[in-house]
Every structure is written in structure tokens, then in C-alpha cells.
Amino acid sequence: MLTRRPPPRRLLLEHEGSLSTTISDTHIDGGFWDSVREALRGSHRDYTEGSVARAILVLAVPMVLEMIMESVFAVCDVFFVSKLGASAVATVGLTESWLTLVYAVAMGLAIAGSALVARRTGERDREGAARAAGQVILLALLVALVLGFAGATLAPHLLSLMGASSDVLATGTSFARVMLGGQVTIVMLFVINAIFRGAGDAAIAMRVLWLANAINILLGPCLIFGLGPFPRLGVTGAAVATTIGRGTGALFALSRLLKPGSRIDIHVRHLRLDSALIARLVRLAWSGSIQLLIGMGSWIALIRILSTFGSNVLAGYTIGIRVIMFALLPAAGLANAAATMVGQALGAKKPDRAEQAVRMAGTYNMVVLSVVGALLAVFSPHIARLFTQDPAIVPFASDALRIVACGFPFYAWGMVISQSFNGAGDTRTPTVLNLLVFWCWEIPLAYVLAIRFGMGPRGIYLAIAIAFSTYAIAGALVFRKGRWKDKRV
């Protein structure tokens, strides 16, 4: 089993006072449920003033619900695809390994847009926030169109590079073409929602993702299995449903962004090319994308090692990781709330408020994920059987769930700290951490444990848990130095 120790003691001790303050502050400001109603309704509060606890709650509730819907979609998607057999599930796993690179680029752009919008919002510079939003949309659209064309053209070659068998190639080429070719929907959805979050309008981002994923969940089984008037497209149907859902969500998000009275008041003038601002966004987005490409690219290396163990292992891994994402994505909502608080607080010249927000969000995340991780570890075989009854796949999915979940308390801190650096515009620090932890530590460790020590897939799962725990500890130590407070964006 993975041996775990808590985050640095000093960091935890500093929370004791803030936790009691959190409870009283939330009560004084009107109560927990009043805050939840405000969060769901959409708030125009100033997040640089008042109770930090209530500000985090108002931001985090819609962000967590947004991520819950995203995680429900991920689990439902693999649930339906798993009915088509191991080759179909392996197709999804291999394609998503390449999509992680798209996500990295999309999130890099999102980090840049959110950081600039949050900082300008904290400075009460509405014109600057709108200009930053308009320019990041233009940049994202250009990048997405180029990547989409390349992905659709090279789809079968990309699957082959990942070690896809002939069965997977026959089953999954169309799926890969649709998913990789339609990635403009992914990029635009990420970027526009990040703009809303940076401005503190998390409720809009939540509604956008709920709409996109509701369409996907309803349309997915219809196109996969040919229900009613819909054609039976098999695994390709999942890709079509996903692209339609995300595209609808992106268009709805754009319409809300351009609507008069939006928190980000964008006009035509903000969509005219501003080369100086584009250059600043490119620098931030490039660093953010490299940061995420390093982290997500490591998943490609891991799945390449896993592919040597066969389609059943890949199918088990895909199921297990989807469930892990189901558990972790809501926690990403708290991390995103911390990032918004950091960006706006630094813009308002209140670094102590930013640090307090990170401590609170990290503590809450750790408590929640510790419970979730324990549940996944205990009930992993039963959870795996919800997705497949194949006795050749269940053990691998169960192992992935049980072993990776052991690091959840650490993941909670790692997610919050990493996003807080990004919210401050310090994308370099998490980039260096990603390189050292995931490429210099995780991948060699996975290979040694799986191949040299003969642990097989379990060695890879163990390497994942150890690496993410290492990241959290290293990130906490760097965060305490406070250099992120001086970052200018």
C-alpha cells in the first residue's frame, strides 16, 4: 500500500484559526444556504471585500456543480461505450490520450484569459477585462481551427502511434476523426467559461456546462445504439454526441458573453486585434500550455506502457480513470474558486487575502477528498462492476481505483496550489513542478515498477499515486515562499 503523510504541519496548523473564522463569517453574512442560493442564482458581489469564507463558497458552489456535471458525463459516456466491448473502450482511452494534449492547449489559453480577466476585475478595470476577454477568444479560435484540421487528418496515424491493435483501428478511426476534428468546441468552451470564472460569474459557466453535457448524455445512447429514429453509429456515436453537446454549450456561452449587461461587457472594439495584448496572452498561454502538456503528456507515456499489457488492461484503466475523474473534477471546482480569489485579491493589492483563500480551499478539498478516496478504495470492485461484468477487465479497473485513490488527500492540496499559482499568473512554477515530478519521477518509476519489478499495471497505478502526492508536498513548500504574490500580469 502507498504510505502517506499529511501536508506540511505548519501549513495545516495555520488553518485552525481560519476554520473557526470561516464558520462564523459565513453565519454572520447571512448563512450557508443564503450563500448557496446566491451562488446558484448568480452573484455580482465584490470578491475582494468581505468574508473570504463566503466568497469561496459563492464561487465554489457553481464551479463544483459544473465539474460534477462534467464528471457525470465522463462516467456515463464510458458506461454506454463499455457495452460495445473492450475494443470500443480501448478506442476511447487511446483517443483521449491525444485529447489530453488538446485539453492542455485549451486550458493554457483558459489560464491566460482567466488570470488577466481576474486581475483586471480586481483592479476594477472593466475595459481592460473586456479587452483581455475579446483577445483571448480570437487567439483561441485561431489555435482551435489549426489543431482541428490536423487532428481530423492524422487520426488513424495517431491511434497507431499509441499501439492500437487492428481491431481498435477498425473500430475507432471514425471516433478519433470526429473527436479530434471537432476540438474547436473543446477549446472555445474551456476559454469562454474561464473568462466567466475569472470575472467571478461562475454561475454562467455552470449553466453552460450543464447544457452541453445534458445534450451529450441524452444524445449519446441514442446515437451509439440507434434508439428511435437515430442511426446506430456505435462508438462513433459517442463522439458525435459529445461534439454536438460541446458545440451547443460553446455557442450559448458566447451569446451570454456578448449579451448587454454581462459582467464582462464586450463590444466589437474588444474583438479587434491588439498585438501587444495578444503577445502577453501568448506568453501566459504558452507557459500554461507547456505546463499542462508536460503533465498530460505524461499520461500518454503511461498509457503507452499500459498498452503492452493488452486491450483488457487498457479497458480497465479507462474505466478506473473515468471514475477517478468523476471524484476529482468536483474538487477542481474548489481549486478554480481559489484561483479566481487569488487573481482578484492580487489585483486589489490584498496578497494576504489571496493566501487565506488558498488555505481555506485546500483544507476543505482535503477533507472531502479523503472521504471520497476511502470510499473508492473500499468499494472499488463493486464500482468497477457497475461498468462491466467482464471478469478479464474488472480486476484491472478495481486495481486502478483502489491504488490511485490512496493519494486523494494529497491530490486535494496539489490541485488547489497549482491553480492558485496559475490564478496569480505564475505559470512557470507549476510548469517546473510538472516537469520534475511527472517526467523525471513518475514515468521512470512506472516503468521500473511495472516492467523491472514485474508489478504489471499495478506498478503504473502506484507510480501515479506516488507522483501526485510528491507534487502536492513540493507545491506546498514552494507556495510558502510567497514569490507568486509579486507576479505582474
Buried (B, 14 or more C-beta within 10 A) or exposed (E): EBEBEEBBEEBBEBBEEBBEBBEEBBBEBEEBEBBBBBBBEBBEBBBBEEBBBBBBBBBBBBBBBBBBBBBBBBBBBBBBBBEBBBBBBBBBBBBBBBBBBBBBBBBBBBBBBBBBBBBBBBBEBBEBBBBBBBBBBBBBEEBBEEBBBBBBEBBBEBBBBBBBBEBBBEBBBBBBBBBBBBBBBBBBBBBBBBBBBBBBBBBBBBBBBBBBBBBBBEBBBBBBBBEEEBEEBBBBBBBBBBBBBBBBBBBBBBEBBBEEEBBBBBEEEBBEEBEEBBEBBBEBBBBBBBBBBBBBBBBBBBBBBBBEBBBBBBBBBBBBBBBBBBBBBBBBBBBBBBBBBBBBBBBBEBBEBBBBBBBBBBBBBBEBBBEBBBBBBEBBBEBBBBBBEBEBBBBBBBBBBBBBBBBBBBBBBBBBBBBBBBBBBBBBBBBEBBBBBBBEBBBEBBBEBBBEEEBBBBBBBBBBBBBBBBBBBBBBEBBEEEEBBEBEB
